[in-house]
Amino acid sequence: MCVVRNNPYRSSKSSLPSSSPICYSRLFISGLEEFGEKKKMSNTPGAAAPSSSKSKATGNPQAPEKRKPLFQKELQHMMYGFGDEQNPLPETVALVEDIVVEYVTDLTHKAQEIGTKRGRLLVDDLLYLIRKDLPKLNRCRELLAMQEELKQARKAFDVDEEKITSLD
């Protein structure tokens, strides 16, 4: 079952009615299938092999390794929050998870390269890498401030608990 939404990006010159249903999972998968077909057509003996983390590491152009899903439920909830079905296609969730894992891995590797100059990896290395993406940077700063607040609250709670037990 698809979520029915009006597409705000559809131009008024479109032949489809403005209230036609959109199923984001199926739309995404169909777009990827078309992309895959184009990629297959463009793969010539001299063309580059499809990218995957295992292929890059081992130089083996075979299919990527099967790994345990890490964020399936969280991604399903996020996709639903952004307008997809409550239960999106498993292929879509798996693809989005692959994209997220690849992005985080690449970002971490880049931060590690920056950190090796100093000898260790710091949070500032990650902040440096996302400095041009202001929404991400602001959200990271907000989460870091919240983490510090929680750390101090736990510390104060532990101190209060120790005082109470010492009075008894």
C-alpha positions in Angstrom: 0.0 0.0 0.0 1.4 3.4 -1.0 1.0 6.6 0.9 -1.0 9.0 -1.2 0.5 12.5 -1.3 0.4 15.4 -3.7 3.8 15.9 -5.3 4.9 19.5 -4.7 7.6 19.3 -7.3 5.3 18.3 -10.2 5.0 21.2 -12.6 1.5 22.4 -13.7 2.4 21.2 -17.3 2.5 17.6 -16.2 0.1 15.2 -17.9 -0.6 13.5 -14.6 -3.2 14.9 -12.2 -1.8 16.7 -9.3 -3.4 14.3 -6.8 -1.9 11.1 -8.3 -0.5 8.7 -5.6 3.2 8.5 -4.9 4.9 5.5 -3.3 8.3 6.7 -2.5 9.8 3.2 -1.9 8.6 1.9 -5.3 9.6 5.2 -7.0 13.1 4.9 -5.5 13.5 1.2 -6.4 12.3 1.8 -10.0 14.7 4.7 -10.4 17.5 2.5 -9.1 16.5 -0.3 -11.5 16.7 2.1 -14.4 20.1 3.3 -13.1 21.2 -0.3 -12.9 20.2 -1.0 -16.4 22.1 2.1 -17.6 25.1 1.0 -15.6 25.0 -2.5 -17.1 24.8 -1.0 -20.6 27.8 1.3 -19.9 29.9 -1.5 -18.4 32.5 -2.3 -21.0 35.6 -4.4 -20.5 37.6 -1.2 -19.9 35.0 0.4 -17.5 35.4 0.5 -13.8 33.8 -2.2 -11.7 30.8 -1.5 -9.4 31.9 0.0 -6.2 31.5 -1.8 -2.9 33.5 -1.7 0.3 34.8 -5.2 -0.2 35.6 -4.7 -3.8 37.7 -1.6 -3.0 39.5 -3.3 -0.2 40.4 -6.6 -1.9 40.4 -5.5 -5.5 37.8 -8.2 -6.3 35.0 -6.8 -8.5 32.5 -9.4 -7.3 29.3 -8.7 -5.4 29.5 -7.0 -2.0 29.6 -9.2 1.1 26.4 -10.0 3.0 26.3 -8.4 6.4 23.9 -8.3 9.3 21.4 -5.4 9.1 22.3 -2.7 11.6 19.7 0.0 11.3 16.7 -1.6 9.6 14.0 -0.6 12.2 15.4 2.9 12.7 15.6 3.6 9.0 12.0 2.3 8.5 10.8 4.7 11.2 12.8 7.6 9.6 11.5 6.8 6.2 8.0 6.8 7.5 8.6 10.1 9.2 9.7 11.5 5.8 6.6 10.4 4.0 7.2 6.8 2.9 4.9 3.8 3.8 4.8 2.6 7.3 6.4 -0.7 6.1 8.6 0.3 3.2 10.0 -2.3 0.8 12.9 -4.3 2.4 15.0 -3.6 -0.7 14.7 0.1 -0.2 15.5 -0.1 3.5 18.6 -2.3 2.7 19.7 0.2 0.0 19.3 3.2 2.3 21.2 1.3 5.0 24.0 0.6 2.6 24.2 4.3 1.7 24.3 5.3 5.3 26.9 2.8 6.3 29.1 3.7 3.3 28.8 7.4 4.2 29.7 6.9 7.8 32.6 4.6 6.9 34.0 7.1 4.4 33.6 10.0 6.8 35.4 8.0 9.5 38.2 7.0 7.2 38.7 10.6 6.2 38.7 11.7 9.8 41.2 9.0 10.7 43.5 10.3 7.9 43.3 13.8 9.4 43.8 12.4 12.9 46.9 10.4 12.0 48.8 13.6 11.6 48.3 14.3 15.2 48.4 10.7 16.3 44.8 10.3 17.5 41.3 10.8 16.3 39.3 13.7 17.8 35.7 14.9 17.5 37.0 18.0 16.0 38.3 16.0 13.0 34.7 14.9 12.2 33.4 18.5 12.8 36.1 19.7 10.4 34.9 17.3 7.7 31.3 18.5 7.9 32.1 22.2 8.4 30.5 23.1 5.0 27.2 21.3 5.8 25.7 23.7 8.3 22.6 21.7 9.3 24.8 18.6 10.1 27.4 20.8 11.9 24.8 22.5 14.0 23.1 19.2 14.9 26.4 17.7 15.9 27.3 20.7 18.1 23.8 20.4 19.7 24.3 16.7 20.4 27.8 17.3 21.8 26.4 20.0 24.1 23.6 17.7 25.2 26.1 14.9 25.8 28.2 17.2 28.1 25.0 18.2 30.0 24.0 14.6 30.6 27.6 13.8 31.7 27.5 16.6 34.3 24.0 15.6 35.4 25.1 12.0 36.0 28.2 13.2 37.8 26.0 15.4 40.1 23.6 12.5 40.7 26.5 10.2 41.6 27.8 12.7 44.1 24.4 13.2 45.7 23.9 9.4 46.0 27.3 9.0 47.7 26.4 11.8 50.2 23.1 10.0 51.0 24.8 6.6 51.5 27.5 8.2 53.7 24.9 9.8 56.0 23.3 6.5 56.8 
